[in-house]
Amino acid sequence: MSNLAGTSTKTQIIKNLFEVLESGPNTPIQSSERYVTFLTESAQFRFGNFDTLVGHNAIKDSLVNFCQQVKSIYHDIKREWEFGDVVFLDMEVTYYRLDGTAVTLPVMDFFQFKGNLIQELGIYMDISPLFA
């Protein structure tokens, strides 16, 4: 297990990926286009119990839809584990709703790398409180 003070290259790549969703006045389309640059062309993306999405176009479409439902997102990494090309992150994610309220949820993410790109991403959380 590594700590955040000695952040690995893979964890830094993931932080850069998160910053795409957290940063500035990007439109959902701009954010989704930047997001997939961190992924292989055939990347697999699974959020909770939703179907697995495969490839840039499917992932971009899903991100655009989701980003239109929230004002902004912030990821707070609590712990990280890296094993070869696999990274696990234990986090809290804060979603800022369009109505100005915020919801913070626990999440465990799984990343499988192929070189410096993410080949598989699993997000394990119950997102339903965001929409309650």
N, C-alpha and C positions, 0 to 999 in steps of 0.2 A: 504494500500500500504506500502510495506516495502522499506527501502533504502538499498543500497549495503553495507553500513557499518555494518548493522545488518543482514547480509545474513542468510536466513533460511536454515534449513537442506535440504529441497527440492531444493532450488536454488543452494546450494553447490553441490548436486548430479548432477544437470544440468551442472554446471560449470565443474565438473569432466568429464561429458560426452563430453562437447565441447573440453576439453583438449586432448581427444583421437584423435580428428581430427586435432588439432592444433600442437600437439607435434611431435618432433623429426623424426627420419628416419624410421618410421614404413612403411611397405608396405601397399598398400590398403587392402590386405587380413588381415594383422595383425590388422589394425585399425578397420576394420569392425567386426572382432571377438571380440575385446575389447569393441566396441560400444554396441553390443547387450547384453553384460553382465549387462547393465543398464536398460534393457527392460524385461518385462514379456515375456514368451514364445509365447503368443498370441497377442503381441503388435500390434497396428495399427499405421502405419506411412504414413502420406500424405504430399507431397511437392507440394505446389502451386496447379495447376490444373491437376496434374498427378493423376493416379489411386491410391487408398489407397493400401498399401502393408500390408500384415498380416503375422506375424511370423518371427522368426529369419532368416531363410534361404532367404526369399524374400527381407528382409531389408539388409542383408549382401550383396547379389548379387547387389542390387541397389547402395549401398555405394561403393563397389569395382569399379563398372562402373564409378560412379561420380568422385571418388578420382583419377582415372587415367586421368581425364580431367583437373585437376588443380594441381599446385605445392603445395600450402598450403592454409589454411583458418584461419581467426581470427575473433572471436566474441566479439563485444563491447556492453555490456549490458548498456542501457541508463536508463530504468525503469523496475520495476518488480511489479507484483501484485500476491498475493497468497490468495486463498480462499479455505480453507480445503485442499483437495487433488488436487486442480487445481492451476497451475502457468501460468501466462502470462508474456512474456518478450518482450519488445520493444527494438530492437537492430539495430546496423549496422554490417553487415558482410562483411569483406574484403576477396576477393578471389584473390590469387596470381596465375596468369596464367602461363602456361608452357613457354610462350615467354618472361617472366620477367615483364610484365605489371600487374597492379592491378586494380580491380574494387570493389568499396564499394557500397553496396546496403542496403536499409532499409528493415527490416523484423519484423514481429510479429509472435512469436511462442506461441503455446498452448501445455501444458503438463498436462495429467491426470495421477495421480499416483495411484498405488495399493500397499499399504505399502511403501517400499522404492524403488520400481521399477516403471518404466514408462509404463503405459498401453496404452496410446494414445499420439501421437505426431503429431501436425499440424504445418507446416511451411508455412506462408503466405507471399510470396514475388514474384516479377516478376524477374525470373532468366535470362531472355533473354538478358539483356545487357552484361552478362558474355561471351556470345557466339557471340556477334555482331562483 
